[in-house]
Amino acid sequence: MTLNYIDNIVGIESHYYDWEEINAEIPRPDGFKVTEEISYKSCEEWKGNSSGKYAVYILEKKDIDHFTAISILNKVLRKKVHYIGIKDANAITKQIVYINSPAEIQEYENSGLKLTFIGYANSKFNHTGNIFEITLNTDSVKEIENRISIISKNPYLPAFIGYQRFGTRRPITHVVGYYIVQRDWYNAVMSIISFPFYTESEIMRKSRKLIQEHKYEEALEIMPKKFKQERIILRNLIKFGNYYQALKSSFIPLSFYVEAYQSYLFNKLLSRTMKKIEDKENSYLGIYSDLSKCSQECKEIYKEENLSDNAFKIDELKINKPKLERKAFMKIRNLKINKNQITFALDRGMYATVFLVELLNIDARKIT
C-alpha cells in the first residue's frame, strides 16, 4: 500500500486493511460529536449527590481546544478545573469536569462553551471511553456499509495514536518532544513558534517567517492574540534572550510534548509488530525509559532515534515519563451506520480518527 505522507509524519508506517480510498468529508465541527462515557454510559446520564468532595459539571464545547477551554474555566470558577479526558478541538463535545466543593457557579455560557452543574461526588469517575456520532459527506455509502459489516465481524483495529495528538493544523508536538528529550532548547522553541505551515492563515505564516529571520518584536506585534502558547514563549524569548527560559514559560505543560513524542514512537512500534499479534483483546505494547523492558523492535527504533536509558527523564524541566503502555488493538463497540451517519464507541484513549482512516483509507487531514 502507498502510505500517505501525513501517516509517516506521525509514525504510522502501515495500515491494517488494504482498501481503496473512499472520498469523504466530515462537516466539522457539527459533523463530529463526542460524548464522554462513564461506566459505559453517556456522561449525561451520570447522577450526582446533594453533597460531596467534588462539584461536578457537564462541559459542552464547540470548536475550541482543550487547554483554552480549561484556562477559561479556571478563571470563571476561580478554582483548578480537573478533567478525565482531552477531547477534539474541531468538534462538538460533552464531558465531565470537576472542582473541589462547593459549586459557587451553577451555569456558565460563552462563545463555544457551556458549563452546567450536575451534582456532587466523593470519588473519581470510571471513565470507560467515548461515544462518537460522525457524519460523512460521501457518495460511497454502500461501500462503507460493506466495510462496516466486515469490521463488525472482527471488531479490532490497531490502536494507533491519532493524528490530532500531534497537532491538527501543525503536527509538531512530537517534534517538540524529541528536541526536549535531546535537550535541544533552541529547536524545541523554534518548533513551537516558527516553521509556518501552509494550512495556517497568511498573517500567522508571516509572523512565523519573521521569527525565522529573528525579527521577534515584529513577529509578536502582528501575531494574533488567540495564539497564546506562541505569544507567551515569544514574549519571554524577547525578555530573557534565552531559549531554555522561554521554553519553561510554556502555557502548555512541557510533559505534553514528551508524551507526544512517546506516542510517535508507539505508532512506529505498532506498525512494525501488529501483524505478529494474535491476541487482539489482551496484547499491550510499551515505550519505556528503561531499555531492558523494551522489545527488540523497540530497541531498534530507539537506536534509529538516538535514544538512551532514561531518555524521558528530564530533571531540569521536572519531567519524568517512564513509560507509555497501551493496548495494541482497540475494539470498535456498538458500530452502526444509518445513511451517512456512523455511531460507535471506543475505550478510553482510543481515537475515532484512527478508525475512520482505516475505514476510508483516507488522508487524516481530510477528516481531522
Number of C-alpha atoms within 10 A of each C-alpha: 9 8 14 15 12 14 19 14 16 29 22 25 18 19 22 14 14 12 14 11 13 17 15 17 16 16 15 18 17 16 18 22 21 22 22 27 26 19 13 16 16 18 19 16 9 16 12 17 13 10 14 16 15 22 25 29 23 21 23 19 25 22 17 19 16 15 14 16 17 17 13 14 19 15 11 12 15 12 13 14 18 15 15 15 16 14 20 24 21 21 21 23 26 24 24 26 21 24 20 16 16 13 19 10 13 14 14 14 12 9 9 13 18 16 22 17 20 20 20 23 20 13 9 10 14 11 18 18 21 29 25 19 19 22 22 19 15 13 12 14 18 11 12 19 17 11 16 18 15 11 17 16 8 12 17 18 21 22 24 29 25 25 24 22 22 23 15 18 14 16 17 22 25 26 22 26 25 25 19 27 21 16 15 15 20 15 18 25 24 19 19 21 23 24 17 20 14 11 10 12 11 11 13 20 19 17 26 24 18 19 21 16 11 12 14 18 15 12 25 20 11 13 19 14 11 9 11 15 16 21 20 17 23 28 16 19 19 15 11 12 12 13 20 20 16 21 23 17 17 19 16 13 12 19 18 16 24 27 21 23 27 24 24 28 24 27 24 21 25 29 20 16 13 19 11 8 13 9 10 18 12 11 12 15 20 21 24 22 21 14 17 10 13 16 15 11 14 23 19 13 17 18 11 9 11 10 17 13 12 16 21 26 16 17 8 9 14 9 17 15 17 14 16 15 14 18 19 26 23 24 21 19 15 12 16 16 17 10 12 16 14 18 16 16 25 22 17 15 18 23 21 24 18 21 21 17 22 21 21 20 21 20 18 21 15 11 16 24
